[in-house]
Amino acid sequence: MHKIVHPKIFYFGTPVVLISTRNADGSANLAPMSSAWWLNESCMLGMSTRSQTVQNVLRERECVLNLPSVDLVGAVNRLALLTGRNPVPDYKAQQGYRFEPDKFGVAELTPEPSDIVKPPRVAECPVQLEAVVQQVHGFDEPSAWLAAIEVRIVRSHIDEQILMPGEKDYIDPEKWNPLIMNFCEFFGLSRKVHPSRLATIFAPPSRHVQPQ
Ligand SMILES: Cc1cc2nc3c(=O)[nH]c(=O)nc-3n(C[C@H](O)[C@H](O)[C@H](O)COP(=O)(O)O)c2cc1C
């Protein structure tokens, strides 16, 4: 039987993204987020406008979307409850957040230069997507302090370990093991549960099979 309830959050399970941005003084900021969805070569990022990340993105108009695999959960958790914003907004201080200028150091992650944008990539992440801002939309009501930031991916760096053998532009879903944030807890994916009809459209031509 279904019950009518009022969930505090609707975080049904999405991949974690470590978003790197450039602070006004040229240093790097790094923040975990997971309200992201993907379409064609673009991504929509849902973030609080009171984060340092959004301040940086609005000023610099670029970022890197680094996707951690499940084995990086410790690093992601070390970044939780930190902000690059100084002073820490009151509501966040009350929640236990503290200012941290060296997010890479605290997370024990390694910055490496990007090709096109100024923020660094996270060397340990198998997926590193350089992106530029296309549009910024208000989200929810103005008092919610939220923005939906549309970014276009301008360069993709993918660890060869998760590519399909012999197919340079295809990520192998059997090898990519994203870290999932599911109602604020960390999960991995289970195994493939059924052959996908949609996958037949996106598979490399050499692997095309008849839809089932
Ligand atoms: C796993 C995880 C997922 C998160 N997802 C989001 C999100 O989608 N949007 C958001 O605004 N904050 C999200 N947060 C909270 C931000 O990381 C937090 O506000 C952080 O202070 C932002 O850092 P910054 O102020 O340095 O940008 C998430 C935190 C964690 C640990």
The ligand as a Gaussian input file, in Angstrom:
#p B3LYP/6-31G(d) Opt

LIG

0 1
 C       27.936000      13.518000      -1.846000
 C       27.553000      14.968000      -1.801000
 C       26.671000      15.477000      -2.732000
 C       26.297000      16.822000      -2.702000
 N       25.447000      17.304000      -3.668000
 C       25.181000      18.632000      -3.714000
 C       24.399000      19.165000      -4.766000
 O       23.977000      18.454000      -5.685000
 N       24.162000      20.511000      -4.771000
 C       24.637000      21.337000      -3.786000
 O       24.392000      22.546000      -3.830000
 N       25.384000      20.845000      -2.774000
 C       25.678000      19.521000      -2.720000
 N       26.460000      19.024000      -1.712000
 C       26.931000      19.958000      -0.661000
 C       28.146000      20.768000      -1.133000
 O       29.249000      19.909000      -1.359000
 C       28.473000      21.797000      -0.046000
 O       27.504000      22.817000      -0.087000
 C       29.854000      22.398000      -0.133000
 O       30.055000      23.224000       0.976000
 C       30.109000      23.206000      -1.385000
 O       31.448000      23.614000      -1.343000
 P       31.870000      25.086000      -1.741000
 O       31.109000      26.048000      -0.847000
 O       33.348000      25.127000      -1.509000
 O       31.495000      25.241000      -3.158000
 C       26.822000      17.679000      -1.700000
 C       27.706000      17.166000      -0.746000
 C       28.072000      15.818000      -0.805000
 C       29.046000      15.297000       0.224000

